[in-house]
């Protein structure tokens, strides 16, 4: 419930409504940041207001910008083990986790615990550009070099605050600085950034991060590989892997079940016994240890001269390494491999009993495809 409340508050404050398509009445194709706003809207990084407008000239808070930056980099599902304490933000704050992720990925800095974050203050242009540069691996430049580069283009380069000189110089070299048509070649580092400027700056950051992310982002954005159970028909498109419906995967039961003692409708738990990986490159689709939950769909005891036992499991959910609970729908029909003669013998003279021991295996056939982010294991729910 706590996580759900955070998500609701996050959406309410960040988004003020959901726009299914780029159709803002106050941002038409003639707007200088139209293409960037359109792209980031389509990707869910920024969203409009309940009345359908985008309000491109409104300001953005520091908390909102931290959350937008994390989403722009695709790291909203990252887990941070050692959060930093701020005196003006508690764990109940809607952007708490995004701010911690921004710290972890070195987008923002904090010298010590107990500092103020000022989540509701407007983020400045200088702060947004600095975050964009911090997301990258860049060449080292001197303050003198930065001032030289900036002075060639910006009228206010000589009054830029000390902390912003080098980030601004790097951003200019990479052509990442955003200047509105009306700004007359000024950095205006201390001015609050508008929503349109934020969209353009985040777009530039996203494009550069694809080429030269900083060390932590590079590791997070890398598709993870390993050994395990190979899923022959899994496909990979970009950073997304898909396990098609009809795929059969091994699962390991956490408790004993049998046709003679288990009741129909009983719930069971199981786990992924080894990584599920793609055939080519061995990208990890589902990590070993992921927890599975389901229900005994059909159980019939084996009886003499009547029938062999029937034992069918229907799985419904998976809990991943990210503590994500997602659909994982499949059927496992427990059988024993026997030729037709032995099947007849077992039916006629004993009525074969089926069982799976604790830590024993069953084989689950997926009824629905599963789409997974190969960089962080997040399952996309359609």
Protein Blocks (a to p, Z undefined) as FASTA:
>chain_A
ZZmmmmmmmmmmmnopaafbdcdfklcfkbmklmmmmmmmmnomaccdfkopaolmbccd
fklmmmmmmmmnopmmpccfbdcddfkbcfklmklmmmmmmmmnomaccfbghiafklmb
ccdfklmmmmmmmmpccddddfklmmmmmmmmpmklmmgcfklmmmmmmmmmnopaccdf
kloopaklmbccdfklmmmmmmmmmmmmmmmccfklmmmmpccddeddddfkbccehjac
cddehiacddddfbdcdfklpcghiacddddfbdcddfehpiafbdghiacddddfbdcd
ddehkbccddddddfbdcdfkopacdddddddddddddfklmmmmmmmnopaddddehia
cddddfbdcdddfknopacdZZ
